[in-house]
Amino acid sequence: MECRSNCGACCIIPSISSPIPGMPEGKPAGVPCIHLTNDFRCGIFHSPDRPAICGGFQAEKLVCGDNREDALRTLADLQGIEVSGQ
């Protein structure tokens, strides 16, 4: 499966404990990465500074579902958080 346009769920929902450029402590669950663009793409996707954890995430139907809302909901359930208005 290819990454869905205008989604960004994987850049919002999961907590990331490794440093991200501009976010040296990583990011909490449910907080958008500062590199998430207005069209929900990774602004450092091709950068060597992109964390390995981000590069290791692969879009899969089981996690991403049929649309952005499915992906947000599934990832939030896995992370154990509530999601509203992302």
WOZINOR-V330860 format. One line per field, one symbol per residue. ss: DSSP state (@ for helix, = for strand, . for the rest). phi: phi as a letter, one per 20 degrees, with the letter a starting at -180 (. if undefined). burial: # if it has 9 or more other C-alpha atoms within 8 Angstrom, else .. A space follows every 10 residues. Layout:
BEGIN
ss: ???
phi: ???
burial: ???
END
This chain:
BEGIN
ss: ........@@ @....=...= ..=...=... .....=.... .=........ .@@@@@.... @@@@...@@@ @@@@@@@@@. ......
phi: .efffldmgf edfffceefc gncfenbffn dfffefefel defcgeefef fgfffefdfc ggeemeagfg ffffffffem cecbmf
burial: ......###. ######.### ..#..##### .#...#...# ##.......# #.......#. ..###.##.# #######.#. ..#...
END
